[in-house]
Amino acid sequence: MNLKEYRPVVEALLFASGEPVTAEKLGEAIPLQTYLVEDLLQQMKEEYARPESGLQLLQLEDRWQLATKDQFAQPVKTLLDKRKNVPLSQAAMEVLAIIAYNQPVSRSFIEQVRGIDSSTLVTRLAERGLVEEAGRLDLPGRPIAFKTTDTFLRTFGIENISQLPRLHEDILEEPREEGPVQTTMTDQVPEGEE
């Protein structure tokens, strides 16, 4: 296999990683010697520099990253902003509320509450940065737990989870002038603890 035959593989690896990656790591994945990967990356960098390409290959010290060219930043931003600003579906809002009010929670808890598979919705909420993994729960199988993020707080204009609207507001009636005032078990103080 000559060096040009490795180009699509290296391109696919750079695209899939989305993050800067070293020539050494790329070489380990193919496998190909590091100096040959570096030669190939230099060739690719020159090819992407041509005006007919919308991409560029950035060299960041010893790491490489595939990126869009600067002159296309505005259309790319417009597309990504439109995708981010798509309103959440009713089902996604349900899942988000379950996570927000019960966090940290597992997917199985969410599905138990909703009665339907919710894994796709959890993934979408994570992609939007509204929820994130919060470690593993100390339950059988050690399921992954999810919690809300700072992006969630900013999106809903609150400083912390305690500012979420209460789910079950205790409705207290104003005492009437006639008749005794009704109390609940929680209103009564045991003798000797007043």
DRENKOL-815500 format. One record per atom (N, C-alpha, C): x, y, z; residue in one letter. Coordinates in steps of 0.02 Angstrom, whole numbers, padded with zeros to 5 digits, always signed. Each point is the difference from the previous one (the first is absolute). Layout:
BEGIN
XYZa
...
This chain:
BEGIN
+00042-00059+00000m
-00042+00059+00000m
+00045+00062+00000m
-00011+00045-00049n
+00041+00061+00001n
-00032+00052+00045n
+00036+00053+00013l
-00021+00050+00050l
-00067+00032-00015l
-00015+00013-00065k
-00063+00032-00019k
-00060-00044+00018k
+00010-00064+00002e
-00056-00045+00017e
-00020+00005+00073e
+00045+00027+00041y
-00016+00010+00071y
-00038+00066+00013y
-00001+00044-00050r
-00031+00066+00009r
-00072-00003+00023r
-00044-00040-00033p
-00070-00001+00023p
-00007-00025+00072p
+00044-00046+00020v
-00004-00026+00069v
+00018+00055+00049v
+00055+00037-00015v
+00022+00054+00044v
-00054+00055+00002v
-00029+00015-00057e
-00053+00050-00003e
-00060-00021+00042e
-00019-00062-00005a
-00056-00026+00040a
+00015+00004+00075a
+00061-00017+00019l
+00020+00002+00070l
-00002+00072+00027l
+00025+00048-00040l
+00000+00070+00020l
-00072+00026+00007l
-00042-00019-00048f
-00070+00022+00002f
-00035-00029+00061f
+00009-00064+00012a
-00035-00035+00055a
+00023+00025+00068a
+00064+00017+00006s
+00026+00020+00066s
-00029+00067+00021s
-00005+00048-00046g
-00027+00065+00017g
+00045+00041+00044g
+00052-00029+00025e
+00048+00033+00045e
+00069-00006-00032e
+00046+00044+00020p
+00069-00008-00026p
+00030-00067+00021p
+00035-00032-00046v
+00028-00066+00013v
+00072-00002-00027v
+00044-00037+00033t
+00069-00004-00022t
+00008-00049-00058t
+00053+00010-00038a
+00016-00045-00055a
+00014-00070+00027a
+00028-00003+00059e
+00015-00064+00032e
-00064-00040+00012e
-00050+00033+00027k
-00064-00034+00014k
-00034-00022-00065k
+00004+00042-00051l
-00028-00018-00065l
+00037-00062-00028l
+00066+00000+00007g
+00040-00056-00024g
-00017-00065+00037g
-00014+00005+00064e
-00019-00060+00039e
-00067-00028-00023e
-00045+00044-00021a
-00067-00023-00021a
+00001-00033-00068a
+00049+00018-00043i
-00003-00025-00070i
+00024-00072-00008i
+00055-00025+00017p
+00062+00026+00027p
+00048+00023-00056p
+00037+00054+00017l
+00049+00029-00046l
+00051+00038+00041l
+00062-00002-00022q
+00053+00034+00038q
-00014+00075+00004q
+00017+00030+00057t
-00016+00070+00014t
+00028+00048-00053t
+00061-00010-00022y
+00030+00047-00048y
-00037-00003-00067y
-00027-00059-00018l
-00039-00005-00062l
-00068+00035+00008l
-00030-00005+00059v
-00063+00035+00013v
+00012+00075-00004v
+00055+00024+00028e
+00016+00072-00002e
+00009+00024-00072e
+00033-00040-00042d
+00007+00017-00071d
-00069+00006-00033d
-00041-00048+00013l
-00068+00000-00028l
-00040+00060+00024l
+00005+00017+00063l
-00035+00057+00028l
+00022+00066-00033l
+00065+00006-00014q
+00026+00059-00034q
-00030+00005-00071q
-00003-00056-00034q
-00029-00001-00067q
-00074+00020+00002q
-00036-00028+00049m
-00071+00016+00008m
-00010+00074+00016m
+00044+00028+00041k
-00004+00071+00018k
+00004+00043-00063k
+00046-00017-00045e
+00007+00037-00062e
-00062-00007-00045e
-00028-00061-00003e
-00059-00011-00041e
-00060+00039+00027e
-00009+00001+00065y
-00055+00037+00030y
+00008+00075-00007y
+00061+00024-00010a
+00012+00072-00007a
-00025+00027-00067a
-00015-00044-00047r
-00026+00022-00065r
-00067+00035+00009r
-00014+00049-00044p
-00063+00039+00008p
-00064-00041-00007p
+00002-00056-00035e
-00062-00039-00011e
-00018-00043+00061e
+00039+00002+00052s
-00015-00038+00061s
-00029+00045+00054s
-00051-00023+00033g
-00028+00037+00056g
+00032-00018+00067g
+00045-00048-00003l
+00033-00024+00061l
+00073+00021+00001l
+00028-00004+00059q
+00072+00010+00009q
+00026-00050+00051q
+00064-00014-00004l
+00031-00045+00048l
+00045+00042+00044l
-00019+00007+00063l
+00038+00042+00046l
+00054-00042+00034l
+00059+00030+00007q
+00053-00031+00039q
+00008+00040+00064q
-00014-00032+00056l
+00002+00032+00065l
+00055-00033+00041l
+00061+00028-00005e
+00060-00031+00028e
+00009-00069-00030e
-00006-00053+00039d
+00010-00068-00028d
-00066-00034-00016d
-00056+00037+00003r
-00066-00029-00013r
-00030+00030-00063r
-00047-00037-00029w
-00032+00019-00062w
-00075-00001+00008w
-00035+00047-00033q
-00072+00002+00004q
-00030+00023-00066q
-00052-00035-00021l
-00037+00018-00059l
-00052+00053+00020l
-00003+00056-00037a
-00045+00055+00018a
-00026+00034-00063a
-00053+00039+00008t
-00024+00041-00055t
+00045+00061-00008t
+00004+00027-00060k
+00040+00060-00012k
-00034+00060+00032k
+00041+00048+00022d
-00025+00058+00035d
-00053+00039-00039d
+00008+00004-00067q
-00047+00040-00039q
-00071-00029-00001q
-00008-00063+00022f
-00066-00031+00003f
-00029-00002+00071f
+00031+00036+00044a
-00021-00001+00071a
-00072+00023+00009a
-00020+00054-00035q
-00068+00026+00011q
-00054-00048-00024q
+00005-00029-00062p
-00053-00047-00018p
-00002-00062+00045p
+00059-00023+00022v
+00002-00058+00044v
-00034+00017+00066v
+00016+00060+00027k
-00030+00022+00063k
-00076+00006-00007k
-00024+00027-00057t
-00072+00006-00011t
-00034-00068+00001t
+00031-00048-00034l
-00029-00068-00002l
-00002-00030+00070l
+00055+00004+00036l
+00003-00030+00067l
-00047+00035+00049l
-00006+00066-00005d
-00045+00036+00044d
-00073-00020-00013d
-00018-00009-00063k
-00068-00020-00016k
-00014-00069+00028k
+00050-00045-00004r
-00010-00067+00025r
-00008+00001+00076r
+00040+00042+00034k
-00004+00004+00073k
-00064+00031+00024k
-00028+00047-00040n
-00059+00037+00023n
-00066-00034-00016n
+00003-00060-00026v
-00061-00037-00012v
-00031-00015+00068v
-00063+00018+00010p
-00030-00011+00066p
-00001-00075+00019p
+00002-00012+00064l
-00004-00069+00024l
-00071-00027-00008l
-00005-00063-00018s
-00065-00032-00006s
-00030-00009+00070s
-00064-00016+00002q
-00034-00013+00063q
+00034-00058+00037q
+00017-00052-00039a
+00032-00059+00030a
+00069+00018+00029a
+00038+00042-00036a
+00066+00021+00025a
-00008+00042+00064a
-00050+00042+00002m
-00013+00040+00060m
-00018-00044+00059m
-00038-00053-00013e
-00018-00048+00053e
+00063-00032+00029e
+00044-00023-00044v
+00062-00033+00022v
+00043+00050+00039v
+00005+00061-00026l
+00040+00051+00033l
-00028+00016+00070l
-00065+00003+00006a
-00031+00013+00065a
+00013-00058+00049a
-00004-00062-00025i
+00013-00058+00043i
+00072+00003+00026i
+00047+00016-00044i
+00070+00005+00021i
+00009+00057+00049i
-00027+00059-00017a
+00010+00060+00042a
-00026-00010+00071a
-00059-00030+00007y
-00031-00006+00065y
+00023-00060+00040y
+00033-00049-00032n
+00019-00061+00035n
+00075-00015-00003n
+00039+00045-00026q
+00070-00015-00014q
+00040-00018+00062q
+00051-00042-00009p
+00018-00036-00060p
-00045-00061-00011p
-00017-00013-00064v
-00044-00056-00016v
+00028-00042-00057v
-00020-00062-00001s
+00021-00045-00054s
-00053+00001-00055s
+00020-00026-00059r
-00048-00005-00056r
-00059-00044+00020r
+00014-00053+00036s
-00055-00046+00018s
-00051+00035+00046s
+00023+00045+00043f
-00047+00038+00042f
-00044+00044-00044f
+00031+00034-00048i
-00037+00044-00046i
-00053-00041-00037i
+00021-00058-00024e
-00045-00043-00039e
-00056-00027+00045e
+00016-00013+00062q
-00051-00025+00047q
-00053+00055+00012q
+00021+00062+00007v
-00046+00055+00010v
-00043+00012-00062v
+00033+00000-00059r
-00037+00015-00062r
-00036-00060-00028r
+00024-00061+00015g
-00030-00060-00027g
+00018-00014-00072g
+00056+00031-00024i
+00021-00008-00069i
+00076+00010-00005i
+00031-00031-00049d
+00073+00008-00010d
+00016+00073-00012d
+00048+00026+00038s
+00017+00071-00004s
+00074+00011-00015s
+00036-00052-00019s
+00072+00006-00010s
+00018+00050-00055s
-00038+00003-00054t
+00014+00047-00054t
-00008+00072+00024t
-00052+00012+00040l
-00012+00067+00026l
+00056+00021+00048l
+00023-00045+00042v
+00055+00015+00046v
+00062+00018-00040v
+00013-00038-00053t
+00058+00014-00042t
-00006+00069-00032t
-00059+00017-00026r
-00010+00067-00031r
+00009+00056+00050r
-00025-00010+00061l
+00008+00051+00051l
+00074+00008+00019l
+00037-00055+00000a
+00072+00004+00014a
+00036+00036-00056a
-00019-00014-00063e
+00031+00034-00057e
-00012+00075+00003e
-00057+00021+00025r
-00015+00071+00006r
+00032+00031+00062r
+00032-00042+00041g
+00034+00026+00059g
-00045+00013+00059g
-00062-00024-00002l
-00047+00012+00054l
+00007-00050+00057l
+00023-00061-00016v
+00013-00051+00051v
+00069-00030-00014v
+00027-00031+00052e
+00066-00033-00007e
+00003-00059+00048e
+00049-00043-00013e
+00010-00057+00044e
+00023+00025+00068e
-00023-00034+00052a
+00018+00019+00069a
+00028-00059+00037a
+00040-00040-00034g
+00029-00059+00031g
-00047-00060-00004g
+00011-00047+00045r
-00041-00061+00001r
-00035-00006+00066r
-00061-00025-00003l
-00040-00009+00062l
+00022-00064+00034l
-00007-00001+00066d
+00018-00059+00039d
-00060-00048+00002d
-00017-00026-00059l
-00055-00046-00009l
+00025-00060-00039l
-00036-00055-00002p
+00022-00057-00040p
+00011+00020-00073p
+00057-00020-00027g
+00017+00017-00068g
+00036+00067-00006g
+00003+00038+00056r
+00033+00065+00002r
-00020+00044-00059r
-00065+00016-00007p
-00023+00040-00058p
+00028+00071+00001p
+00008+00028-00059i
+00023+00069-00006i
-00056+00046+00023i
+00019+00050+00039a
-00048+00049+00024a
+00005+00064-00042a
-00054+00036-00005f
-00002+00063-00037f
-00023+00057+00046f
+00027+00059-00014k
-00019+00060+00037k
-00002+00059-00049k
-00029+00055+00021t
-00003+00059-00042t
+00067+00037+00002t
+00010+00046-00047t
+00064+00036-00007t
-00010+00074+00013t
+00056+00037-00003d
-00003+00073+00005d
-00038+00029-00059d
+00005-00032-00058t
-00038+00022-00059t
-00075-00004+00014t
-00021-00053+00035f
-00071-00007+00019f
-00020+00060+00043f
+00041+00016+00050l
-00016+00057+00044l
-00005+00065-00039l
+00049+00012-00045r
-00002+00062-00040r
-00061+00001-00046r
-00015-00056-00031t
-00057-00004-00046t
-00066+00017+00035t
-00008-00024+00061f
-00062+00011+00036f
+00003+00060+00048f
+00055+00037-00002g
+00006+00062+00038g
-00001-00009+00075g
+00030-00054+00025i
+00003-00010+00072i
+00073-00008+00022i
+00012+00013+00064e
+00068-00005+00025e
+00017-00070+00025e
-00049-00035+00026n
+00011-00068+00024n
-00066-00038-00001n
+00005-00065+00010i
-00057-00044-00005i
-00055+00017+00050i
+00019+00028+00057s
-00050+00016+00051s
-00049+00053-00024s
+00016+00036-00054q
-00044+00051-00027q
-00051-00028-00050q
+00002-00065-00012l
-00050-00030-00044l
-00069+00008+00032l
-00052+00009-00040p
-00067+00005+00029p
-00016-00064+00038p
-00035+00007+00056r
-00018-00059+00040r
-00050-00041-00038r
+00005-00065+00005l
-00046-00045-00034l
-00067-00004+00035l
+00002-00003+00066h
-00061-00008+00039h
-00005+00058+00049h
-00032+00052-00021e
-00009+00057+00044e
-00052-00017+00053e
+00018+00010+00062d
-00049-00010+00054d
-00048+00059-00001d
-00062-00015-00013i
-00050+00053-00002i
-00031+00007+00069i
+00015+00055+00030l
-00026+00013+00067l
-00059+00047-00005l
-00054-00021+00028e
-00059+00043-00001e
+00006+00051+00056e
-00026+00059-00013e
-00003+00051+00052e
-00049-00024+00053e
+00018+00005+00064p
-00047-00022+00052p
-00064+00042-00003p
-00055-00035+00007r
-00064+00036+00001r
-00013+00023+00071r
-00041+00052+00004e
-00015+00027+00067e
-00042-00047+00041e
-00046-00036-00033e
-00040-00047+00039e
+00028-00069-00005e
-00005-00038+00053g
+00022-00069+00000g
+00074-00007+00016g
+00020-00061+00019p
+00070-00012+00017p
+00045-00001-00062p
+00064+00017+00010v
+00049-00003-00054v
+00024-00072-00005v
+00000-00026-00060q
+00022-00069-00009q
+00077-00001-00002q
+00028-00051+00030t
+00073-00009-00002t
+00015-00068-00030t
+00060-00006-00026t
+00022-00064-00027t
+00047-00031+00050t
+00018-00062-00012m
+00047-00035+00046m
+00066+00038+00005m
+00022+00031-00053t
+00064+00034+00001t
-00003+00066+00038t
-00062+00027+00009d
-00008+00063+00037d
+00002-00011+00075d
-00012-00061+00022q
-00005-00013+00071q
+00070-00014+00028q
+00015+00030+00054v
+00065-00009+00034v
-00009-00048+00057v
+00040-00053+00003p
-00007-00048+00056p
+00010+00035+00066p
-00033-00025+00052e
+00005+00029+00067e
+00073-00001+00023e
+00021+00053+00032g
+00067+00004+00027g
+00051+00026-00050g
-00021+00013-00062e
+00049+00025-00050e
-00017+00070-00021e
-00043+00034+00036e
-00019+00068-00019e
+00055+00048+00017e
